[in-house]
């Protein structure tokens, strides 16, 4: 089990819980109880039923015929974009909201970048009749207006983060401040495989339903449970963690993580952490992050709000350092072109985040016996304004 978390909350050198003393009781309560809660019969019964009847799982594993013909390799798309709320995020929020209820928490806070996690959190809070506060960077509020409207319609309070770059990192900082101020009744529902232990492991476990389904669906379609390559975009990295999870120990399956290069890895406007980052502490865990010589976090940049994060989760830092996963990246322009290509070849409009994963298809030398699964983590409704600008200049 080289790639699963150890008893101290570490993946190799990365992970742990670097938190203010005020938060220690909350994080410790979660660490001591989350595995017991997740594995309990009551949790599993309610979780599986909600994933099936409310979220709409299992999501299809779709053979993309025309895309496959273009790249001369069979490509299957795991259609997380077809989930209720439009992305993989709902798998995690339903699981964590049930954990919060088991712990007796009445108020839920969350951070969001692209807004998908915020919408998914607001959705389950409405479902479970819980107070919901979502922190979102002021810049992201502007570029993801449809998701902000959805959150408000669902009854959430959306609070803009106006410090720093006013994006996901800053929203996370504000959410942590809120949690420090309200430790007793508040549950912090983190949206990715980031933060102090046990969050990275807990979110990965809740998202692992993706790879569990891929195995069963691929077996049915091809006669084998194992693709040769799995491709997923990585910001914090929850959709990739979910898509990789049940393949981590099988080294015949190549794991390909795709980061946002922004305007280019060689420029200062990028979010490709594995290429320009090094080890440090970010939002409660030891991981790879973009920082200057004094350890100050460097502002990331990506056209995609969900990948605009200066670090990766500790699992992904370990996969990069151990070379278990191949880390590639795609620029803004490559992602936009890939989104348009999928739309016109398959009639599927992807989220900008997922478009980064699609963009590396042209960068990989496929072998004739390859079988590729690409995790299509979200749909593109929220990004239509950005796509419209691109089309206007096309």
C-alpha positions in Angstrom: 0.0 0.0 0.0 2.7 2.5 -1.1 0.3 5.1 -2.2 -2.4 5.2 0.5 -2.1 7.4 3.6 -0.2 6.1 6.7 -1.5 6.1 10.3 0.0 9.6 10.8 -1.7 11.1 7.8 1.3 11.1 5.4 1.8 10.0 1.8 5.6 9.5 1.8 7.0 12.8 2.9 3.7 14.8 2.3 0.6 15.3 4.4 0.2 15.7 8.1 -1.9 18.3 10.0 -0.3 21.7 10.5 -3.1 23.6 12.2 -3.7 26.3 14.8 -4.2 24.9 18.3 -7.8 26.2 18.3 -8.6 23.8 15.5 -6.9 20.7 17.0 -10.1 19.4 18.7 -12.1 19.6 15.5 -9.5 18.0 13.3 -8.7 15.3 15.9 -12.4 14.5 16.3 -12.6 14.0 12.5 -9.4 12.0 12.3 -10.6 9.6 15.1 -14.0 9.1 13.7 -14.1 9.4 9.9 -13.1 5.9 8.9 -15.5 4.4 11.5 -18.4 6.6 10.2 -17.7 5.9 6.5 -17.5 2.2 7.0 -20.6 2.0 9.1 -23.7 0.2 7.6 -25.9 3.3 8.3 -23.6 5.6 6.4 -23.0 3.3 3.5 -26.7 2.6 3.1 -27.6 6.3 3.0 -24.6 7.4 0.9 -25.1 4.7 -1.8 -28.8 5.4 -2.0 -28.2 9.2 -2.4 -25.5 8.6 -5.0 -27.9 6.4 -7.0 -31.2 8.3 -6.6 -30.1 11.9 -6.1 -26.8 12.2 -7.9 -27.6 9.8 -10.7 -24.7 7.4 -10.4 -23.2 5.3 -11.9 -22.1 7.9 -14.4 -21.6 6.5 -17.9 -18.2 5.4 -19.3 -18.7 6.6 -22.8 -16.6 5.4 -25.8 -15.8 8.6 -27.7 -15.7 7.3 -31.2 -14.7 10.3 -33.2 -12.2 11.5 -30.6 -10.7 8.0 -30.6 -10.5 8.0 -34.4 -8.6 11.3 -34.3 -6.0 10.1 -31.9 -5.9 6.5 -33.1 -6.5 5.0 -29.7 -9.7 3.9 -27.9 -10.7 6.8 -25.5 -13.4 6.3 -22.9 -14.8 9.4 -21.1 -15.9 9.0 -17.5 -18.9 11.3 -17.6 -18.8 13.0 -14.2 -20.3 16.0 -16.0 -23.6 14.1 -15.9 -23.8 14.1 -12.1 -26.4 16.3 -10.5 -24.9 19.8 -10.2 -22.6 19.1 -13.1 -19.4 17.8 -11.7 -17.7 15.2 -9.5 -17.8 17.5 -6.5 -21.2 16.2 -5.3 -19.7 12.7 -4.5 -17.6 14.3 -1.8 -20.2 16.8 -0.4 -22.8 14.2 0.1 -20.3 12.0 2.0 -19.0 14.8 4.1 -22.4 16.2 4.9 -23.4 12.8 6.3 -20.2 12.8 8.4 -21.0 16.3 9.7 -24.5 15.1 10.7 -23.0 12.1 12.5 -20.7 14.6 14.4 -23.7 16.7 15.3 -22.6 19.8 13.4 -25.3 22.4 12.4 -23.4 24.9 10.3 -21.4 24.1 7.1 -18.7 26.3 5.6 -16.9 25.7 2.4 -14.4 27.3 -0.1 -14.9 27.3 -3.8 -13.0 28.3 -6.9 -14.9 27.4 -10.0 -18.1 27.4 -7.9 -18.8 23.7 -8.5 -17.9 22.7 -5.0 -19.8 25.7 -3.6 -22.9 24.6 -5.6 -22.5 21.0 -4.5 -22.2 22.1 -0.8 -25.2 24.4 -1.1 -27.2 21.7 -2.7 -26.6 19.1 0.1 -27.1 21.8 2.8 -30.5 22.5 1.2 -31.3 18.8 1.1 -30.3 18.3 4.7 -31.7 21.7 6.0 -28.3 23.0 7.3 -26.9 26.5 7.3 -24.4 27.0 4.5 -21.7 29.7 4.1 -19.5 29.6 1.0 -16.2 31.6 0.7 -15.3 32.5 -2.9 -12.6 34.8 -4.3 -14.0 38.1 -5.6 -12.4 37.5 -9.0 -14.0 34.0 -9.2 -17.4 35.5 -8.3 -17.2 37.6 -11.4 -16.0 34.9 -13.7 -18.3 32.2 -12.4 -21.5 34.3 -12.0 -24.0 31.4 -13.0 -22.6 29.3 -10.1 -22.9 32.2 -7.6 -26.6 32.6 -8.7 -27.2 28.9 -8.1 -25.6 28.9 -4.6 -27.7 31.9 -3.6 -30.9 30.3 -5.0 -30.0 27.2 -2.9 -30.0 29.3 0.2 -26.2 29.7 0.8 -24.5 32.9 1.9 -21.7 33.6 -0.5 -18.9 35.7 1.0 -16.3 37.3 -1.3 -12.6 36.9 -0.4 -10.9 40.2 -1.2 -7.3 39.6 -0.1 -4.4 38.4 -2.3 -5.3 37.3 -5.8 -9.0 37.0 -4.7 -9.2 33.4 -5.9 -9.3 29.9 -4.5 -6.3 30.2 -2.1 -7.8 33.3 -0.5 -11.2 31.8 -0.2 -9.6 28.9 1.6 -7.8 31.3 4.0 -11.1 33.0 4.8 -12.9 29.7 5.4 -10.1 28.6 7.8 -10.4 31.9 9.7 -14.2 31.3 10.0 -13.6 27.8 11.3 -11.1 29.1 13.9 -13.8 31.5 15.1 -16.6 29.0 15.2 -15.0 25.6 16.1 -17.9 24.1 18.1 -20.9 24.1 15.8 -19.2 24.5 12.4 -18.0 21.8 10.0 -15.6 22.8 7.3 -16.4 20.9 4.1 -13.2 21.0 2.1 -13.7 20.5 -1.6 -10.5 18.8 -2.6 -7.8 16.4 -1.5 -6.0 19.3 0.4 -5.9 20.5 3.9 -4.9 18.8 7.1 -5.2 15.1 7.7 -7.8 13.5 7.5 -9.2 15.6 4.7 -7.0 14.4 1.8 -7.7 10.8 2.6 -11.4 11.3 3.4 -12.1 13.2 0.1 -10.1 10.6 -1.9 -12.1 7.8 -0.3 -15.4 9.5 -1.1 -14.3 10.2 -4.7 -13.0 6.7 -5.2 -16.5 5.7 -6.4 -15.2 7.1 -9.8 -12.5 4.5 -10.2 -14.6 1.7 -8.7 -17.2 2.3 -11.4 -14.5 2.6 -14.1 -13.2 -0.9 -13.3 -16.7 -2.5 -13.5 -17.7 -0.5 -16.7 -14.4 -1.1 -18.5 -14.6 -4.9 -17.7 -18.1 -4.9 -19.3 -17.0 -3.0 -22.4 -13.5 -4.5 -23.0 -13.1 -7.6 -20.9 -10.5 -6.0 -18.6 -10.8 -3.8 -15.5 -7.6 -2.0 -16.2 -7.0 0.7 -18.8 -3.3 1.4 -19.8 -3.7 5.1 -19.1 -6.0 7.3 -16.9 -5.9 11.0 -17.5 -7.4 13.6 -15.2 -6.9 17.3 -14.5 -5.3 18.4 -11.2 -5.8 21.6 -9.2 -6.1 20.4 -5.7 -6.7 17.1 -7.3 -9.9 15.4 -6.0 -11.3 14.2 -9.4 -7.8 12.8 -10.2 -7.6 11.1 -6.8 -11.0 9.6 -7.4 -10.1 8.4 -10.9 -6.7 7.0 -9.8 -7.7 5.5 -6.4 -8.4 1.9 -7.3 -5.5 1.8 -9.8 -2.8 3.3 -7.5 -1.2 -0.1 -6.6 -1.3 -1.5 -10.2 1.8 0.0 -11.8 0.7 -1.3 -15.3 -1.8 1.5 -15.3 -0.1 4.8 -16.1 -1.6 7.7 -14.2 -1.5 11.1 -16.0 -2.2 14.2 -14.0 -2.7 17.4 -16.0 -2.0 20.8 -14.4 -2.9 24.3 -15.7 0.1 25.9 -17.3 -1.8 29.2 -17.6 0.2 31.4 -20.1 3.1 29.0 -20.0 5.2 27.2 -17.3 8.1 29.6 -18.2 6.0 32.7 -17.4 5.0 33.9 -14.0 1.4 33.3 -14.9 0.9 29.6 -14.3 -0.6 27.1 -11.9 1.6 24.1 -12.8 2.8 23.4 -9.2 4.8 20.2 -9.9 6.9 22.2 -12.4 7.6 25.4 -10.5 6.8 24.5 -6.8 8.7 22.9 -4.0 8.0 21.5 -0.6 6.2 23.7 2.0 3.2 24.0 4.2 -0.1 25.1 2.6 -3.6 25.1 4.2 -2.6 22.6 6.9 -0.5 20.0 5.1 3.0 19.6 3.8 2.9 19.4 0.1 4.3 20.9 -3.1 3.4 24.6 -3.6 4.4 27.6 -5.5 6.5 29.9 -3.2 9.2 32.5 -3.3 12.7 32.2 -1.7 11.1 33.5 1.6 8.4 30.8 1.6 5.6 33.3 0.7 3.0 31.7 -1.5 3.2 32.9 -5.2 -0.1 33.8 -6.7 -1.1 31.1 -9.3 -2.8 31.9 -12.6 -5.1 29.9 -14.8 -8.1 30.7 -17.1 -9.8 28.0 -15.2 -11.0 29.0 -11.7 -11.0 25.4 -10.5 -7.3 24.8 -11.3 -6.1 28.3 -10.0 -4.5 26.9 -6.9 -0.8 27.3 -5.8 -0.4 23.7 -4.6 -1.5 20.1 -5.1 -2.9 17.7 -2.5 -0.3 15.7 -0.6 -1.3 12.4 -2.4 -0.5 14.1 -5.7 2.8 15.5 -4.4 3.8 11.9 -3.4 2.7 10.5 -6.8 4.8 13.2 -8.5 7.9 12.7 -6.3 7.7 8.9 -6.5 7.1 9.1 -10.3 4.0 6.9 -9.9 2.1 9.5 -11.9 3.2 11.4 -15.0 2.6 15.2 -14.6 1.8 17.1 -17.8 0.3 20.5 -18.3 -1.8 22.5 -20.7 -1.9 26.3 -21.4 -5.1 28.4 -21.4 -5.1 28.3 -25.2 -4.6 24.6 -25.5 -7.4 24.0 -23.1 -9.8 26.3 -25.0 -8.9 24.5 -28.3 -9.4 21.1 -26.7 -12.8 22.1 -25.3 -13.9 23.2 -28.8 -12.5 20.0 -30.3 -14.5 17.7 -27.9 -17.7 19.8 -28.4 -17.5 19.5 -32.2 -16.4 15.9 -32.3 -18.7 14.4 -29.6 -21.3 17.1 -28.9 -20.1 17.4 -25.3 -19.2 20.8 -23.8 -16.6 20.1 -21.0 -15.7 22.3 -18.1 -12.5 24.3 -18.6 -10.9 22.2 -15.9 -11.6 19.0 -17.8 -10.5 20.6 -21.1 -7.0 20.7 -19.7 -7.0 16.9 -19.5 -8.3 16.7 -23.0 -5.5 19.0 -24.2 -2.8 16.5 -23.5 -4.1 13.9 -25.9 -2.1 15.5 -28.7 1.1 15.4 -26.5 1.1 11.6 -25.7 2.6 8.9 -27.9 0.0 6.2 -27.7 0.9 2.6 -28.3 -1.4 0.5 -30.5 -2.7 -1.6 -27.6 -3.4 1.4 -25.3 -6.8 1.8 -23.7 -7.4 5.3 -22.4 -9.9 6.5 -19.8 -10.2 10.3 -19.4 -12.1 11.7 -16.4 -14.5 14.3 -17.7 -14.8 16.0 -14.3 -17.4 18.6 -15.1 -19.6 20.2 -17.7 -19.1 23.6 -19.4 -22.2 25.5 -18.6 -20.4 27.6 -16.0 -17.7 28.5 -18.6 -19.8 29.6 -21.5 -18.9 33.3 -21.1 -15.2 32.4 -21.4 -15.9 30.1 -24.4 -18.0 32.8 -26.0 -15.0 35.2 -25.8 -12.8 32.6 -27.4 -15.3 31.9 -30.2 -15.7 35.6 -30.9 -11.9 35.8 -31.6 -11.7 32.5 -33.4 
